[in-house]
């Protein structure tokens, strides 16, 4: 039992790295996803098809593979490790991979949301003399947000657990921290129970998110 | 001077000609009903008047102002079109109310946004806002919705929604109010309450263009009937003449379906 504080301390440090990756991914991929969504709806064919090709490649291959390529390729092939060394370099590479990957998923959700708002809404705004900008912000945006909250929530919950994939480039997130006690760390080795402890972190965090996202969904239920 | 003058409007989608050389005039305070089978171009004509579609050729004049002239590209400018649209109001078949706003806010929104562009908006904000709200409330009372102002569209019946939509269009005081099959999405009971409101508007000399399949209503409320078929204005005249004594064989055939 005297091992407990040591383990909890390590897991906490790992979990902070997990949280950082989680929030950086959301902050980056929410807006980037919107740009890709507009790209894939573009009336300019090259932009549209390049966007669609990009989304296909990113969604069609494993995130773990993308992360390995993004992290190792510059150093091994171009002999220029643009990410820098150490934990910070791994964190930046992981963040870039996650942002690219999640923005592709978000872009498809956005696209669905934008296209599901009936065209009559825009037309009603137009005949009332509104500008396109006013129509987007005052009429369609909230309807779109309402429609995308459930699928976005799903992706957000998935992201909580996907952050553990960054283990593959040795990012010191919570799984890495828990696993270290199997191999030996801080004088503890062969211990598998810290891994079970990591589950509590994941469950607690995804539980909080589920409640918050559910509240948001309810809040938008005042209209249909 | 006619309030509206439509001259030789034509419009194609891809290779299908939807409107073929449409011309008519409308006097202030008059009601014209456009009848005809589905696909005859009625809705497209209304959409052209509201600048939701751009005609391929022709001229549209309101109060002798040229709003659209296919030979003058300056009249297609997006920023100009926005102002020109305000001459017309449009009530849609499917209402198209904004679901996230109450009935009252639906009626107020467009005027609020326009008011923000006024130079004295910041200094007189409260007063302007109050005026807009007062006008919206009056319109909703006029539509018989005094107890529905704070309801959201999904809490209203179809007939109530359509009456909110009419109030919303009237809020901008358009010269000409257009209706695109305003009762086609409603059951007969709700149809009646909407038609009653439109009838009342006609008694107050609101200039209106009504696309409808309600023949007896059209006959009752209109000063002028336009029968369209296959993109043409086939027949145009006073209701009694068009309904009781149609000159064109196609008009006769069409009306026969309603008299059965």
Interface residues (C-beta under 8 A of the other chain):
Chain A: X118 X120 X121 X123 X124 X125 X126 X127 X128 X129 X130 X131 X134 X138 X139 X142 X143 X146 X222 X223 X224
Chain B: X50 X51 X52 X82 X83 X85 X86 X88 X89 X90 X92 X94 X96 X97 X98 X99 X100 X101 X109 X110 X113 X114 X152 X153 X154 X168 X169 X172
